[in-house]
Amino acid sequence: MKSGKGAAIAAAVIALLGVNHVAAADLLPPGLYRLVEGAHREAEPLPPVQGESHQDRFEHAVPDVARVRYALVARDDAAGLNTLVFLSDAAGAYGDTPGRRTCQAYAFPDWNDYTTARPFCRIAIGADDARVASTDDGFTISYENVKRHVGATRVPAVRAPTAEEAGICAIADVCAREAYGSTINQYEVTHYHDRFVLLAPHAYRDLLFVPRPVPMLASARSVTAIAEIDAGSFVAVIDRDGEGYAIERIAADGTRAGGWLDRDVLEPLQWIEQSVTLPGMRFRVGVLPGEDEEGAVLPTALEVLDATTGARRQVLRDLDADATRASPDLLQVVDANFDGAPDLQLPGLSGGAGPNATSNIILFDRAQQRFVLDPELSALPQLEIDPASRSILSFQRGGCCAHSVETYRYIDGHLVLAEQTTTSLSADGRHEETSTGRLINGKMVYRTRRARAR
């Protein structure tokens, strides 16, 4: 973004895209990894503790019954996220055991969003979560040690106590071991640890969970099925668009096969015809059933159809939106960037209390002759388009006592914050503070006014 844009839009765009500032160097390289045989015995024993003896047991962090020899890792640099799946041909090998929550798939470093569609477990949040750490040539997975008391032995005294030792033992219960003997508590300590090394790097962008059996096609727009992907499988994503995924299916023995998954088959949607049209085009919104309100739907896709033949010209997927009522009027035609070309607006996220709702703003790209989702405009809450002043207004509210309005304009084709007014109560509630900023010579200049609250 150019200088002069407000921090609010930058933060909103980052939140929309899921970027978490994890440096790419901190992420594991994507590719196929191999389990190092015997590496589970590399776990660090506990340091000696006075009065204890330890018997170490070394177990695999990945359950033996899963029969895992390989793992897949994908890397999304934009989101700062790794996804990891252990290749297994043993169903039901994972689950919760005392002290351990074992999963087939993980996402990290900052992930806690397990869903049925994205069944990736978190790491290193709870005591029973796995720990994943990078090494020079791969990664390790481990769990906290499990320490179990198995008995005790008594070590007899070897001499009589001195008078001073007797007094200290009687008063402070600190008794010299040589004079009074001691008890050695015996513990069995189980270490859960495995290490994987990178066998072959591959440009995997994501790992995709397949909830139902789907055909793997030879290529995009092909009708030839070359295999079937079983329900409950994970596949590696090399590329994606609105139509489908270019994938690799990797078997438990590490063998690879490439193909294409059709998103219409993989992610069936209900398509709602929209009342708005454009010359040569009509539109349908793809929705999923909502989870909260009866009859609500979740808009996730937009389809552009040829008005005459009904053939699909374009489909946009993965739109961010909250549940709403099914309607033929979800889609609106606007001119969001004031270039004279028709753009589209769909409901977005509600923004919680405020309201701070966003919209999905989809611009028409004249060069490509296609519609493109604009993440900057789509991140602005309570967006209003003012054709008269060729401005975009954005209204925000933070609880009861703070609100702001921002004015954006296009300068040299870039969306730039031009004006901003923020009003809030002081910490003691006695004063109202108003900060006003304006774009002057390419920089935002602010002044603050303070008045007694009414």
Stockholm file with secondary structure:
# STOCKHOLM 1.0

chainA/1-454         MKSGKGAAIAAAVIALLGVNHVAAADLLPPGLYRLVEGAHREAEPLPPVQGESHQDRFEHAVPDVARVRYALVARDDAAGLNTLVFLSDAAGAYGDTPGRRTCQAYAFPDWNDYTTARPFCRIAIGADDARVASTDDGFTISYENVKRHVGATRVPAVRAPTAEEAGICAIADVCAREAYGSTINQYEVTHYHDRFVLLAPHAYRDLLFVPRPVPMLASARSVTAIAEIDAGSFVAVIDRDGEGYAIERIAADGTRAGGWLDRDVLEPLQWIEQSVTLPGMRFRVGVLPGEDEEGAVLPTALEVLDATTGARRQVLRDLDADATRASPDLLQVVDANFDGAPDLQLPGLSGGAGPNATSNIILFDRAQQRFVLDPELSALPQLEIDPASRSILSFQRGGCCAHSVETYRYIDGHLVLAEQTTTSLSADGRHEETSTGRLINGKMVYRTRRARAR
#=GR chainA/1-454 SS CCTTCCHHHHHHHHHHHTCCCCCGGGSCCCEEEEECTTGGGGSCCCCCCTTEEEEEEEECSSCGGGCCCEEEEEEETTTTEEEEEEECSCTTCCEEETTEEECSEEEESSCCCCCSSSCCBCCSSSTTSCEEEECSSEEEEEEEEEEEEEEEEEECCSSCCCHHHHHHHHHHCCCCHHHHCEEEEEEEEEEEEEEEEEEEECCCCEEEEECSCEEEESSTTCCCEEEEECTTEEEEEEEECSSEEEEEEECTTSCEEEEEEEHHHHSCCEEEEEEEEETTEEEEEEEEECSSSTTEEEEEEEEEEETTTCCEEEEECCCCCCCEECCTTSCEEECTTSSSSCEEEEECCCCSTTTCCCEEEEEEETTTTEEEECHHHHHSTTEEEETTTTEEEEEEECTTSEEEEEEEEEETTEEEEEEEEEEEECTTSSEEEEEEEEEETTEEEEEEEEEECC
#=GC SS_cons         CCTTCCHHHHHHHHHHHTCCCCCGGGSCCCEEEEECTTGGGGSCCCCCCTTEEEEEEEECSSCGGGCCCEEEEEEETTTTEEEEEEECSCTTCCEEETTEEECSEEEESSCCCCCSSSCCBCCSSSTTSCEEEECSSEEEEEEEEEEEEEEEEEECCSSCCCHHHHHHHHHHCCCCHHHHCEEEEEEEEEEEEEEEEEEEECCCCEEEEECSCEEEESSTTCCCEEEEECTTEEEEEEEECSSEEEEEEECTTSCEEEEEEEHHHHSCCEEEEEEEEETTEEEEEEEEECSSSTTEEEEEEEEEEETTTCCEEEEECCCCCCCEECCTTSCEEECTTSSSSCEEEEECCCCSTTTCCCEEEEEEETTTTEEEECHHHHHSTTEEEETTTTEEEEEEECTTSEEEEEEEEEETTEEEEEEEEEEEECTTSSEEEEEEEEEETTEEEEEEEEEECC
//
